[in-house]
Amino acid sequence: MYNSKLITQPFVHGEVTNKSRHVTGLHKWARTSRLVGTLMLILGWFTIPFEVILRRDFGQRWFTPINFYLGLLLVFVFALLQETYVAVWGRIQSIFSYIGFISSVTPKEELQKAQTDMMAIMGYFLLAYVLMGLYHLFKIKWRNQSNTPIHSYDDGTSRLRWLGIVLMWVLNVLSIPYMAVCFLLIPRKQRQGKTFPVLISNQQAFTDVFVEPALIFTLAYNTSQIVSFWLYLSGFAVLVHAHWKEMARRNKMLDFQDGKVEAELMRELRNSTAQEKAQQAQWWKAAKGVQPNLQPASQTAIRYPDLMGIIEEMNREKGHLAR
């Protein structure tokens, strides 16, 4: 079970974040389609409000003042749409009832109550977003001034990790019979000395990809009108972006793992090549009737003339010539 957080650069549309074997060709279409790129950009806006509410400790380049203003604008726009929806729907009902298209009209009191409830939800959420967003910006500034930085692309830590731990434990316990059967199907030699597997091993990925979107979808199911539409769309955006971020992290870890495996294979290949060369040398000598000598050949020491003797000899020759 690994819970250490691996930070990656934010994925860009067109970047290969999933390097698995593709057989459908959809990944190529997604990277070359401008429509998909635009949709991913828009979905990224919908993740901002819920990241601010549900997460903490952002990196400086992950949560910027521009992101804060975009999220604030998005929440404000949907609050206006909610208010406009009730007024327009009441007007449409009155017109259709007058011309006989519908037989009943929602009472004005019910419309006003629904409007009040939905606006209260949006108001509370807007207030929480502003307060917590300003706190995140303050904490980023404080962290820089106090010289306690974190990775600038850190996407934050979920506040629902405790819920993820509980749900992960429950699901792992329920999956023990199935995992035990699969574990016993592995050959004994392969599983000897190995740990028993668990269904969910990454707490962070489980919280980001499952718990947070599930909470947003639950809130959407218990609301209605424009607020429900906004929550469903935001839950889908959080789910997609969490999946892409987890693929990028998993890709980086698999790259490290593949590098280790490849280095081990290269070491084994180098050792086997050296052994093959030694065996071929032994076979060649044996074929010629020469016993292979694995000991290094002794080298005869080279005797150099004495320097003083050379000087004395030169002096004697000079004296002889002078006479």
NORNORKA-V314147 format. One record per residue. N is the residue number from 1. RES is the residue in one letter. SS is DSSP state (A for helix, B for strand, O for the rest). Layout:
n = {N	N}
res = {RES	RES}
ss = {SS	SS}
//
This chain:
n = {1	2	3	4	5	6	7	8	9	10	11	12	13	14	15	16	17	18	19	20	21	22	23	24	25	26	27	28	29	30	31	32	33	34	35	36	37	38	39	40	41	42	43	44	45	46	47	48	49	50	51	52	53	54	55	56	57	58	59	60	61	62	63	64	65	66	67	68	69	70	71	72	73	74	75	76	77	78	79	80	81	82	83	84	85	86	87	88	89	90	91	92	93	94	95	96	97	98	99	100	101	102	103	104	105	106	107	108	109	110	111	112	113	114	115	116	117	118	119	120	121	122	123	124	125	126	127	128	129	130	131	132	133	134	135	136	137	138	139	140	141	142	143	144	145	146	147	148	149	150	151	152	153	154	155	156	157	158	159	160	161	162	163	164	165	166	167	168	169	170	171	172	173	174	175	176	177	178	179	180	181	182	183	184	185	186	187	188	189	190	191	192	193	194	195	196	197	198	199	200	201	202	203	204	205	206	207	208	209	210	211	212	213	214	215	216	217	218	219	220	221	222	223	224	225	226	227	228	229	230	231	232	233	234	235	236	237	238	239	240	241	242	243	244	245	246	247	248	249	250	251	252	253	254	255	256	257	258	259	260	261	262	263	264	265	266	267	268	269	270	271	272	273	274	275	276	277	278	279	280	281	282	283	284	285	286	287	288	289	290	291	292	293	294	295	296	297	298	299	300	301	302	303	304	305	306	307	308	309	310	311	312	313	314	315	316	317	318	319	320	321	322	323}
res = {M	Y	N	S	K	L	I	T	Q	P	F	V	H	G	E	V	T	N	K	S	R	H	V	T	G	L	H	K	W	A	R	T	S	R	L	V	G	T	L	M	L	I	L	G	W	F	T	I	P	F	E	V	I	L	R	R	D	F	G	Q	R	W	F	T	P	I	N	F	Y	L	G	L	L	L	V	F	V	F	A	L	L	Q	E	T	Y	V	A	V	W	G	R	I	Q	S	I	F	S	Y	I	G	F	I	S	S	V	T	P	K	E	E	L	Q	K	A	Q	T	D	M	M	A	I	M	G	Y	F	L	L	A	Y	V	L	M	G	L	Y	H	L	F	K	I	K	W	R	N	Q	S	N	T	P	I	H	S	Y	D	D	G	T	S	R	L	R	W	L	G	I	V	L	M	W	V	L	N	V	L	S	I	P	Y	M	A	V	C	F	L	L	I	P	R	K	Q	R	Q	G	K	T	F	P	V	L	I	S	N	Q	Q	A	F	T	D	V	F	V	E	P	A	L	I	F	T	L	A	Y	N	T	S	Q	I	V	S	F	W	L	Y	L	S	G	F	A	V	L	V	H	A	H	W	K	E	M	A	R	R	N	K	M	L	D	F	Q	D	G	K	V	E	A	E	L	M	R	E	L	R	N	S	T	A	Q	E	K	A	Q	Q	A	Q	W	W	K	A	A	K	G	V	Q	P	N	L	Q	P	A	S	Q	T	A	I	R	Y	P	D	L	M	G	I	I	E	E	M	N	R	E	K	G	H	L	A	R}
ss = {O	O	O	O	O	O	O	O	O	O	O	O	O	O	O	O	O	O	O	O	O	O	O	O	O	A	A	A	A	A	A	A	O	A	A	A	A	A	A	A	A	A	A	A	A	A	A	A	A	A	A	A	A	A	B	B	O	O	O	O	O	O	O	O	A	A	A	A	A	A	A	A	A	A	A	A	A	A	A	A	A	A	A	A	A	A	A	A	A	A	A	A	A	A	A	A	A	A	A	O	O	O	O	O	O	O	O	A	A	A	A	A	A	A	A	A	A	A	A	A	A	A	A	A	A	A	A	A	A	A	A	A	A	A	A	A	A	A	A	A	A	A	A	A	A	O	O	O	O	O	O	O	O	O	O	O	B	B	O	O	A	A	A	A	A	A	A	A	A	A	A	A	A	A	O	A	A	A	A	A	A	A	A	A	A	O	O	A	A	A	A	O	O	O	O	O	O	O	O	O	O	O	A	A	A	A	A	A	A	A	A	A	A	A	A	A	A	A	A	A	A	O	O	O	A	A	A	A	A	A	A	A	A	A	A	A	A	A	A	A	A	A	A	A	A	A	A	A	A	A	A	A	A	A	A	A	A	A	A	A	A	A	A	A	A	A	A	A	A	A	A	A	A	A	A	A	A	A	A	A	A	A	A	A	A	A	A	O	O	O	O	O	O	O	O	O	O	O	O	O	O	O	O	O	O	O	A	A	A	A	A	A	A	A	A	A	A	A	A	A	A	A	O}
//
